[in-house]
């Protein structure tokens, strides 16, 4: 889920609400509904990324889910140095999730 995109879509819907007196009412409603539907679709997306869809930057610590269902921290290592585990520092990573330190938010 892209929180920034959701925020932008909701802001756009709010902006449309401000402009509604200048537009055809049905056009306004359709545009607002479209923005809010897209925001809801974005909210329903999982934040987990399949390793088949992409990898985090080298040495960036992320939360990982292994094929046996274990959750831990992991990172991609320099493939020139480490050739095991498909570039990960731990075996059998199937999904990863960006780690955001709550103290940084």
LINRA-V720554 format. One record per residue. RES is the residue in three letters. SS is DSSP state (h for helix, s for strand, l for the rest). PHI is phi in radians with two decimals (NA if undefined). PSI is psi in degrees with one decimal (999 if undefined). Layout:
res: (RES/RES)
ss: (SS/SS)
phi: (PHI/PHI)
psi: (PSI/PSI)
This chain:
res: (UNK/UNK/UNK/UNK/UNK/UNK/UNK/UNK/UNK/UNK/UNK/UNK/UNK/UNK/UNK/UNK/UNK/UNK/UNK/UNK/UNK/UNK/UNK/UNK/UNK/UNK/UNK/UNK/UNK/UNK/UNK/UNK/UNK/UNK/UNK/UNK/UNK/UNK/UNK/UNK/UNK/UNK/UNK/UNK/UNK/UNK/UNK/UNK/UNK/UNK/UNK/UNK/UNK/UNK/UNK/UNK/UNK/UNK/UNK/UNK/UNK/UNK/UNK/UNK/UNK/UNK/UNK/UNK/UNK/UNK/UNK/UNK/UNK/UNK/UNK/UNK/UNK/UNK/UNK/UNK/UNK/UNK/UNK/UNK/UNK/UNK/UNK/UNK/UNK/UNK/UNK/UNK/UNK/UNK/UNK/UNK/UNK/UNK/UNK/UNK/UNK/UNK/UNK/UNK/UNK)
ss: (l/l/h/h/h/h/h/h/h/h/h/h/h/h/h/h/h/h/h/h/h/h/l/l/h/h/h/h/h/h/h/h/h/h/h/h/h/h/h/h/h/h/h/h/l/l/l/l/s/s/l/l/l/l/l/l/l/s/l/l/l/s/s/s/s/s/l/l/l/l/s/s/s/s/l/s/l/l/l/l/l/l/l/l/h/h/h/s/l/l/l/l/s/s/s/s/s/s/l/l/l/h/h/h/l)
phi: (NA/-1.81/-1.05/-1.11/-1.12/-1.06/-1.05/-1.10/-1.14/-1.18/-1.08/-1.12/-1.11/-1.12/-1.08/-1.09/-1.12/-1.17/-1.48/-1.00/-1.23/-1.70/-2.06/-1.07/-1.00/-1.18/-1.09/-1.01/-1.08/-1.07/-1.15/-1.12/-1.08/-1.06/-1.09/-1.23/-1.10/-1.13/-1.12/-1.12/-1.06/-1.14/-1.13/-1.41/-1.28/-1.37/-1.45/-1.22/-1.98/-1.21/-1.14/-1.35/-1.62/2.91/-2.24/-1.29/-1.08/-0.98/1.18/-1.51/-1.23/-2.36/-1.50/-2.17/-2.10/-1.59/-1.15/-1.63/1.53/-1.50/-1.87/-2.75/-1.64/-2.77/-2.75/-1.39/-1.87/-1.09/-1.16/-1.22/-1.63/-1.99/-1.82/-1.43/1.06/0.95/1.63/-1.52/-1.47/-2.33/-1.40/1.07/-1.27/-1.93/-2.38/-2.44/-2.38/-1.00/-1.65/-2.01/-1.20/-1.03/-1.21/-1.54/-1.51)
psi: (136.3/99.6/-36.3/-42.1/-42.5/-45.5/-43.2/-41.4/-40.7/-39.7/-39.0/-41.7/-40.0/-40.7/-42.0/-35.3/-36.8/-37.8/-2.0/-29.6/-16.0/-6.2/166.2/132.5/-41.7/-39.4/-44.4/-49.6/-43.5/-43.4/-41.5/-45.3/-41.5/-46.7/-43.9/-35.7/-43.1/-38.3/-42.1/-40.3/-42.1/-39.7/-28.0/-10.0/145.9/146.4/-13.8/137.2/127.2/143.0/-17.9/-21.3/-19.7/164.0/152.2/167.4/153.5/135.1/9.4/116.3/129.3/165.2/134.6/152.5/124.0/169.3/-18.4/5.7/12.8/135.9/131.0/-175.9/147.8/173.5/158.6/135.9/166.6/116.0/-18.6/-28.6/-48.7/119.5/-7.0/161.2/30.5/34.7/-8.8/160.5/-6.3/157.6/157.1/36.1/129.9/-38.9/155.9/158.0/128.7/136.6/123.1/116.9/121.9/-24.9/-20.6/-10.6/999)
